[in-house]
């Protein structure tokens, strides 16, 4: 415990040492919102996101810390809307498992960078950290390592703020976190670190971890010790090889792994091979890579080095203080859905007032589940998103003036709106994104009754035909 606390303190103190985060900034590409629409269409994704902004995409190399708190660098993708008048929220998308350095987001590998580009085109400043050891980061990626997932993500946010300040891209103070697969685990770790250690610097507005292995020491151990075939056996190899420098699991891989895995697996994790190469080199039953002695120690000793390390990387035993949704698909054969069940149950036991989970589609496996989960996360975030395109003086040059009072509400509240020279509509949504009430609205004071809706926190969205988009929280009491 003392070692864990010391590592956390070192993480926070070392993160404060860098007066400048960005080491290098590489412009990658610009996209119009029409091009983003075309990318979605080419990949068979319906454009229901509301892309409005042209965007610029960069690769940032930035200062951060390694697992032992020594100074290192990491890279990541930054996508920003091209607009100089609006104040945008920030969002982090944490990517899933990759083994090749060039499959990382900042090298625009795969489809996950498109997630960040779409979010940026809808009005978010988006970071996609590569994590340590991927992209332009040195060394081996510490796979599913909560501490460095968080530190790399947080320092990427700091680097993005630095870029925005220099480029005069305005921020509104909101922060949204999401991630899929390994990114679900990373999203959870980042959220927990911000809330517990950095609440004076960041405030998370809402978070959606998706299909992540949150229960490393329980659900994932049971899967890896199973005698049945597993479609992604390379996950276990990735974990063992990348954790050995951190936790000293063994003196040599020949001590822990049977031949030829003791020599093949480390070579396949040199940053030039993909996850398919790793999976193809593994037995279909992952535990068969271990020597008998190593496997017996792991099975029978709850305090073995590996068991302790796994418990340290469980990242669900806490209580988020902002709206948090855990999405999954019950048919997931890569990351068992029970990870999400364990996580949500523990968070509720810990007192989380606004935590929930959703089986996005019980028939889908891990890969197809991603598209529907990410879309659901975007819809969830948009309830809370504030897009301030005023000049800071709302009654100047015809800018809309909107007031909502009283709040909390008992029975009736008022929406007061002026200078909205457009068609305006309003609606209230509950915590899971379901529309609770349409509201007829006009210029002046609009009295709204809440008699027909239940007690709770709702998102009030006011939109207009010329770009007005205001979202406010309204608390309904009885």
Beta strands, then each sheet from edge to edge (+ up, - down):
strand 1: 22-31
strand 2: 55-65
strand 3: 71-81
strand 4: 87-94
strand 5: 124-129
strand 6: 170-180
strand 7: 206-210
strand 8: 323-328
strand 9: 355-359
strand 10: 401-405
strand 11: 409-410
strand 12: 412-418
strand 13: 424-429
strand 14: 435-439
strand 15: 444-449
strand 16: 456-464
strand 17: 469-477
sheet 1: 1+ 2- 3+ 5- 4- 6- 7- 8- 9-
sheet 2: 10+ 12- 15+
sheet 3: 11+ 17+ 16- 13+ 14-
end
